[in-house]
């Protein structure tokens, strides 16, 4: 079986993403000044799109890195991609020596995956300098807290939304991935449970297992806290009015509501811990 990424397979290539690549990403890739930041939910295929952008980029020196890696590995990757010579005193260059070689360059392009992980002061300062001297494009997970990486985000250019796959494209991708990976599960079941996320399709097909009872994503979660607080406020009001008016039914209703809240709180805490 081929070792190249699935999105590069002829039958699977960026299903449901070609329009996004051609119309929004490609026009910005080879422009020396236009940058972009792909923003989407975890598993939506941001990395595949960034790899596709890297592949069609015609800059003489380009590098594709991930903020998941530690700082030393990131420096090594840039050094290798740009084919830089590093002046070092020992057989292996230090991080400082690699940084000096990298900072001595300008006018290249860097594709940075998972920008939201560049929260350490070391990484943030490093990428800020790179973004000043080179063209930097990247990806970021939707819902990320932006306070720490705000200085870097201001240099990343246009935000491009990477949405979930629609039903038609989910079915198409599920069928082709299941066939390519010789999966023994129904591609229709895969499409029905992938929630429009390409990564789930691939994981289900590879493991031959469909996980239906997963923790919901941030977009799918319903925040019941406001309703809980409103109900509590109503109970307090009922009891207050009941006592003021000497209406035992209001007081009783408020008491029953408080007992219900105690039991409801117990169930919610158990559900949260699962």
N, C-alpha and C positions, 0 to 999 in steps of 0.2 A: 504494500500500500504506500502511496506517496507520502513523503514526510512534510510537504509544504502545507501551509495553513489551509483550512477548509475553504475559506473565502476565495482562494486562488484556483480552486478546482473548476474546470470549465462548466460543469453542470450546476454548480452552486454559486458561482461568482456574484457576490453582493446582491442577492435576491431582495428586491424591495428597496434597494439603496442606490441604484444606478442613477436615478434622477437627481438625488441629493448630491452624489459625487460629481456629476456632469454640470449641473446648474449652479451649485453654490460653492463647492469645494475646489474643483478643478480651475475655475477662473482666478482663484486666489493663490493657488499653489506656486505657480511660476512667476507671478507678479512680484517684483523685488520689494514692494512696500506693503502689500495687503497681507494681513494675517487673519487667522481664524482660531476659534476655540469651540470644539465639539462638546456639547453638553447633553447628557442623556442619563437615563436610569442605568444602574448596574446590570450588565448583561444585554444591553440594547445593541451592541456592536460598534461602540465608539473606537475600540482598538483596531478592528478590521478596517474601518474607514480611514484611520490615521495611517495604517500600513499601506493602504491603497494610494493615499496621497503621497506618501514617501516614494512609492514605486514609480509614480508618474512625474515626480519632481525632476527637473533637468538642471538644478544647481550643480556646479562642479563638485562642491563639498557639502554633503548633507549627512545628518546623523539622526537616528531614531532611538530614543531612550525612554526609560520608564522610571517614574519617581518611586516605584516600589523598591527599586534597587538602592543599596547604600551609596553614599557619596563617592567612595573609591571606585566602585563598579561603574558608576555613571561616567566618571572621568576616563576610565579605561576604554569605555565604549566610544566616547567622542574621539579620543586619541586614535583608536583603530579605524573608525569610520572616516575621519579626516586625513588619515595617514600622516600623522604629525611625528616629528622627531623630538624626543624629550632629552634634554641635557640632565644627566643624573650622575651622582657621585658613586652610587653602588650599582649592582647588577639590575635591580628593580627600582623604578622611580617611585618616589614618595608622592603622596597626594599633593603636597605643595608644589613639587616639580611638575606634576601633570597639569595642575591649575595654571602655572606660569606659561606652559606651552599652549594651552587653550586660550588664555587671555591675550596671547600674542597674535591672535587671529581676529579677523573681522570680515563681515560681508557674506557669511555662509548662512545655512539654514539648519534649524534643529526642530525635530518633531518630538514633543514631550507628552508621553502618555500619563494619565492620572495626576494631573497638576495639583489636585487637592491634597496629595501626599507630601507636597513640598512645604511642610509647615515648620520644619526645624530652621533655626536661624541660619545654619550653615548652608542648607540647600536653597533657602529663599534668597540669601545674598548672592549665591553663586548664579542662580537663574536670572536674577535682576541684572547682573553685569552682562550675562550672555544676551539677554533681551535688548540691551542697549547697543550691543555691537553686532548682533546677528538678527536674522528674521526667525522668530520663534512661533510655532503653531502647536496646538496641543488638544488634549481632551480633559474633561472634568466631569465627575459624577454629579448628577442632578441632586439638589438638596444639600450640597456641601456648605458648611459654614465658611463664609468668605472673609471674615475679619482678618485672619492671620495672613492670607495670601492676596489680600486686596492690592498691595503695591505691584505684584506681579500680574494680576488679572488686568490691570489698567494698561498693560503693554501687550496683551494677547490678541487684540483685534476683535473682529466681529464674532459674536456668539451664534453658533449654528445648532439648532435643536435636532437631536437624533431621537425620533419618536419610536414607539413600538411598531412591529409589523402588523399590518391589517390581516384579516382572516384569510384572504386569498393568498397572500404571500407567505403566511404562516404554514398553510397547507402545502404550498409548492416547495418551500424550503424543507419542511418535515419529511416529505416524500423523498426528495433527492438526497438528503442527509442520511435517512434511514437505509436507502439503497446503497449509498456509497460506503457506509460503515457496516453493511450486512447485518443490520439490526433485526431482531426477531419480534419487535413490538409494532403495533399498528401506528402508522404515521398519522392517522386521523386522531387517535388518542393523544399522540404527541402534540399535535397542533391544538387540540382542545385544552390542553393543560399547560402549554408553554407561556401563556399570557402575553404573547407577542414578542417574547424575548429570544433572540437567536441562540444565546448561550444555553438556555434551558433545552432547546431543541437538540443541540449537540450533546449535552450531558445525558439527556434521556436516551438518545440513540446509542451513545457509547456504552452506557451502563446497562442497557436493555431493561431499564426500570423507570416507571413514571411515578414521580413523587407528587401526590395530590394535596396532601395536608402540610404545605409549607407555610412558614411564617410569611405573612403578607408584606408586600413592599410598602414603602412609605406612602406612595400615592394611593394605595388601596386601603390603608388603615383609616378607620373612622374614629375621630376623637370624641368620646362621649363625656369628657370632663365638663363641658359647659352645661349639658343636660343634667348631669349629676348635681351640679351646683344649683341649677335652677330648681330642681326638685327639692333639694335641701332647704332652699330659701322659702319655697311654698309651704313646707312643713312647719318651719319656724313661724311664718305668718299665721297659719291656721291655728297653732297653739296660742300665739299671742292674742289673736282676735277672740279665740274661744274663751280664754281666761278673762279678757277684758269685758266680754259680753256675758260671761258666765254661761256660755253655750257648751255643754258637755260633749255634744256631737263633734264640734270642731276640735276640742281638746283630744277626744278619743281618736279622731281621724289623724291628727298630728302624731299621736303616740304610735298608732299602727304604722304610719309612714316611716317613723324613725326606726322601728323594729325591722321593717322591710329594707331600709338602707343598710342596716348592720349586716343582714344576711347577703344583700347584693354586693356589699364591699368584700365579703369573704369569698364569694364566687369570682369576682373580678381579680382579686389577688391571686387566687389559684390559677386562673386562666393566664395571667401575666407570667407566672413562673413556668408554664409549660413550654 
